[in-house]
Amino acid sequence: MRIVLLGAPGSGKGTQAKRLKVELTLAHISTGDLLRAAVKAGTPLGLQAKAVMEAGQLVSDDIVLGLLEERLAQPDTQPGFILDGYPRNIAQANALDALLTRVGQPLHVVVKLNVPDADIVKRCEIRFEQEHRADDNPETVRKRLAVYAEQTAPVADFYARRGLLTEIDGVGTIEAIGDRVLAALRARASA
Ligand code: AMP
């Protein structure tokens, strides 16, 4: 199965993707993780991305698409994958469409986790304290939420028009939300 997980920063995409990876034996592809690895490794691309990420802005479409293409060429993605953090704008949604059409592997479903902004802010505060991610500081989280509303929210409509979108209530325990996601995926698979 090929799945896109949509949702604001801190909506639980990474957490849920980790469970789906195990339960459905899929590759978990997080563009945020790929970028953080490039930053940590100090590659030229990572150096370019670092300041943009710390400012809560989106890294350029070309850079992220390059990383994604490389990742999708790896054999563990063949049985299927969960894309977490991509696409983040309409241009990326179109690029993904073109890429997956080219390799004959279209998406099956797009799952959007709905979480109110107030909960997002609280979750990112906790993550900031636990993981010390520079972009989880309260000011940058506000910036990332604004970028999400402006650039990423329209991506949900893009997929809704194609009949691919399923919305999930992303509030509750990690397990309860995961059960909702799995139930929605199973309903899709048997539809
Ligand atoms: P995430 O871990 O998905 O919240 O991503 C952390 C940061 O990496 C984002 O705030 C962006 O700066 C950058 N990033 C991740 N995915 C993308 C993407 N698809 N397009 C542009 N920037 C991205």
Boltz pocket constraint, residues with backbone or C-beta under 6 A from the ligand:
constraints:
  - pocket:
      binder: B
      contacts: [[A, 9], [A, 10], [A, 31], [A, 32], [A, 33], [A, 35], [A, 49], [A, 52], [A, 53], [A, 54], [A, 56], [A, 57], [A, 58], [A, 59], [A, 60], [A, 61], [A, 64], [A, 84], [A, 85], [A, 86], [A, 87], [A, 88], [A, 92], [A, 135], [A, 144]]
      max_distance: 6.0
